[in-house]
Amino acid sequence: MISETFNYPDYLSAKKSVDDKSLNQAVWSKLINSIKAQQNKSGPMHILEIGAGIGTMIERFLEADLLTDCHYTAIEMESPFREVAFNRLKNWAILNNFSFDEINKEKITLTCDGKNLELNWVITDVLNYHEMANKNTHDLLIGHAIIDLLPVPQCMPTLLDYLKPGATFYFSLNFSGTTQFIPAHPFDEKISAAYHQDMDNRFPQLKWQPSQTGVMLGNWLTTQGHTIIEQGLSDWNLPLSDLEPDTNRLFINNILDTIENALKNLPGLEEWLKTRRTQLKTRELQLLVTNQDYLGSTML
């Protein structure tokens, strides 16, 4: 369960605007073309998203007018996020003249002029989803800013088994090993190394470095027989000048909180955090986090 000192759905809401600016546009464009081609085929498209958060990826697809006939399954382990997601989608529907129907606590539909989205919301840990899923049933698998939290060699084969042969996967914002704050501080190197090592300690039994997911993921997928269609950088580079200052502040502050929670009792951390939070308040602090996006297809 998420335990933070701030409202996490508010953070995810602010994060959407940061992610929108950061997603690799070449990869995103190829994904759009793939979805449009799929939607032109007979029968609804079946999409599975893991770690759906508060539904911001669904909003992106709706904003791009992609989900014209779609059955969408969203997996999210944080149960309070479902209500937030449904409320956001209801507001979107009202603003865009869609009908919004809540069939039950897990299912909603959005319809307008022959367009139909059926959304099923599943509250579970993605690592347990195999207990209720059928293989070879989905046309697209989405993992947005979550793959670097997972034991990839252990869980990815099962996740990809949910796809039909030759179906598409889109894994965005995969951390690729750089967390850099500007201006420089004498403790940066020590804290960054400890932070990344903490990530890599998540799965000590595996030959996998979560802090290098963006670097390692493409090669791992190809060695398993899958095809990378497009890949590219999707760095977070803040502050973004065209976003509200509070959005930049909330995003960077969450990274600082995450580092603090991961590295409690590390010598020098308290002093470093005090300096960084002061710089954040005075709008001096900049942040670069490197990521990679991948679009690919499963083996036939």
N, C-alpha and C positions, 0 to 999 in steps of 0.2 A: 504494500500500500504506500501511496505517496504521503510523505510527511514533510510539509514545508511551513515556513513562517509567514507565507502570503497565500493569496487565493490562486491556486494552480490553474483553474479554468481561465481566470483573467490573464494569467501569463500565456497560456496557449492561444488565447484570443489575440493578444498582442503579437505573439510569435508568428501568427499567420502572415501578417504584413511583412515581417522580416523574411520569412521563408519565400514569399511570393517574389521578392526582389533577388533572392539568392539561388533559386532553382535554375539549373542549367537549361537555357532556352533551346539549345539544339536537341537535347534529350527530351525535353517537354514537347517540342514540336513533333518529334517522331512518335511519341506516345499519343498525341492528339490524332495524328494520321491513322495510327493503328486502331484506336477506339472508333473513329469515324468509319473505317472500313468494316470493322466488326459489327457496328450498329446497322449497317446496310444489309447484313445477312438476315435470313429468316429466323425468327424466334428471338427472345430477349438475350442480351449479353449478361453473363454471370461474372460478377467481380467480387473478389475477396480481399478485404483490407485488414491487416493485422496492426494492432496498436492504433486504433482509429481516433483516440483522444476525444475531442469534442466535435468531430465531424468536419474539420476544416478542409480535408481533401475532397470530401463529397461536395462541399461548397465550391471548390475550385472547378470541379467537373461540371457542376450545374451552371456556374458563371460562364464557362466556355461552351455551354449548350451541347454537351457531349452525351448525356445520359438520356437518350430519347426513348429507349426501350431496354430497361436494365433491372436485373435482380442483383442487389448489392448486399453483401454480408459484411458487417463491420464487427470486428473482435476488439474488445477493450476490457481490461481487467478491473479498472476503477469504476465501480458501479455508479457513483454520482455523476459521472461524465455523460451518461445516457440522457438524463433529463436536460442537461445543458445543450447537448447536441440536438435533441428534438426541438427544443425551444428556438435554437438558432435557425434550424431548417424551417420551422413554422414561420418565423419572421421573414426568412428569405422567400418562402412561398407567397406570403401576403404581398410583399413588395414587388413580386414578379408575376402576379396574377395566376399562380398555381393553386390548385386545390390541395389541401393538406388533410389527410385522414389518418388518425392514430387508431390502428386496428386493435392493438393491445399494447402492453408495456414494452414489447420487444419489436413491434412491427409498425411501420408507417408507410404511406404511399403519397407521392407527389405527382399530380397529373395536370396536363394543360394541352389542349389542342392535339390530342393523339400521342403526346409524350407521356411516358410512364416510368416512374422510378419506384420500385418496391424495395424498401430498406429493412433488413432484419438485423437487429442489434443483439450481439451475443456477449454476455458478461462472463468472461473467463480469461485465464492466463493462456496466451497463445500456445505455450508449451503443452497445454492440456487439451487443445482443440481437437487433436486427432481422435479423441474419444467419441466425438459426435459428428465427424465429417466424413464425407464420401470422397474417394479418389477420383481423379480425372473428370471433374465436374465444372471447373471454372475456366473462363477465358482470359482472365487477368488477375494477377496477384500484386497487391500494393503493400509496400513497407516503407513508410515515410518517417525518417528520423528515429528508427527503432532497431534496425538490423545490427547496429553496433552495440546494442544491449543484449543480444542473443548469442547463445553458443552455436555459431553458424554451422560448423561441421556436424554437429549433433542434431540440430533441429531443421536445417534447411532442406535436406532430402525429403522429409515428411511434408514440409510446407509446399514444395514444388510438386509433390505428388497430388495435391489438390487440383492442379492444372491439367487441362487436356493436353495431349501431345501436340507440340508446336505452339502452345499458347504463350502468352506474354507475361513478363514480370517487370515491375518498375520499382526499384529500390533507390530512394532519394535521401540526400543529406546524410551520407555515411561518413562518419568522422574519420579523417585520414592523418591524424598525428601531430597537428600543430595547434597549440593554444597560445596566442601571443598577445600580451597587453602592451600598450604604448601610452605614455613614455616608459622607457625601460626602468627596471628596479633591480637592485643587486641580488634579490632573492628569486628573481624570475625563473632562472634555469633550474634551481633546486625544486621549486614548487611545481613547475610544469612537469618535470621528470617524475616527481612523486605522484602527481595527479594521474598521469598516464599509466604509471605502474599500478596504481590502485585499480584502474580499469582492467588492466591485463591480469590482475589477480582474481578476477571474477570466476574464471574457468581454468583453474590450474591443471586439471586433468587433460585438457585439450591442447593441441599444437595450434593455438589460435590467439592472436593479439587483438582484442577489441579496439584498442587505441589505433590500430592500423587497418581497421575494417575497410575503409575506402580504398586503401592500397591493395589489400589482399583479396577482396571479394571477387573482382573480375576474373582473376586467375583461377580462384577456387571454382567458380561457376563453369569456366571453360574446361577445366580438367575433369569435371563431372559430366561433360558431354553437351552442355548447353551453349547457346550462342549469344554473344554480346552484340546487340544491334547498334547501340550508341552509348557513349559514356562521356562525362565531362565534369569540370569543377563546379561546385555549388557552395563556395565559401560564404560564411557569415563575416562581413566586414563592416563593423559598426564604429561610430554611429552612421546611420544612413540619413543623408541630409533631407530627403523628402518624406521622412516619417516624423511623427510627433515626438518631441523630446522624451515624454513619459514612456513611449514605446521602447526607445533605445535604452532608457534607464532601467526599465523593468527587465528587459532581456539580459543586459549585462549583469544586473544585480543577481539574477537567477544563476548565472555562471559562477559568480563569486560565492553565492550560497552553496552551490553544489561542491565547489572546491573546499569550502570550509567544512562541510559535512563529511567529505571524503578524507580529509587530512587533519582531523582534530589532533591536537597535541604535537603537531610537527613544529620543531623549533623555528621561530621567525615568522610563522604563519600569521599570528595575531598582528604583528607590526605591518606586515605586507598588506593584509586585508584593510587595516585602518587607513593606510595610504591610498589604496585603490578606491575605497568607498568615499574618501574625501575628494579624490579626483573625479569620481563619478558625479558627485553633487555639483562640482564646479564645471562639469562638462569638459574636462581635460582628458578623460580616459577613453581610449580607443581599444577595440578588440578585433582580432582576426582569428577565426577558427576555420581550418581547412576541411572541406567535405568533397565527396564525389557522388555523382548520380549515375545509375546504371539502368538501361533498358535492354531487355533480352528476351529470348524465346527458349522454351524447353525443347529437349530433343524429341524428335518424332518417333 
